[in-house]
Amino acid sequence: MRSLRRHCTLLAAGAALVLSGCGTTEAPENSAASGERITVTDSRGTELTLDGPAEKVVGLEWGVTEHLVALGVMPVGAADAEGYGNWVSAEPLDDSVTDVGVRGEPSIDAIAALAPDLVVADAGLPAAAVTQLERSSR
């Protein structure tokens, strides 16, 4: 199995809820936060197993990114971070977040350079972009 750092996949926006264990300041109450593998199913029905909670996450839609931040997961990268900052005020991004290109056509190179544990998008991301992201994680 590929290491967690090299594994990059797309999940439906709802799967962001799986990340709710990330970023908490409370002591872990479940074994998943203690290093047990976490298995989720994306919007295509593909199962993804992580070695533990993802730490370096990229969000490719404003709604996904907003959910990540609301759950305490500040992404390392976000699509159209400037636009997000102009239109989304409920959950602001840190200055540390890297812009990875436009929504719908993110920069695969910019995402790969961040070496994310997880890339989260909504189900509307073009299939060609999904394929490129999956290839870049191998």
Secondary structure, 3 states (H helix, E strand, C coil): CCCCCCCCCCCCHHHHHHHHHCCCCCCCCCCHHHCCCEEEECCCCCEEEECCCCCCEEECCHHHHHHHHHCCCCCCEECCHHHHHHHCCCCCCCCCCEECEECCEECHHHHHHHCCCEEECCCCCCHHHHHHHHHHCC
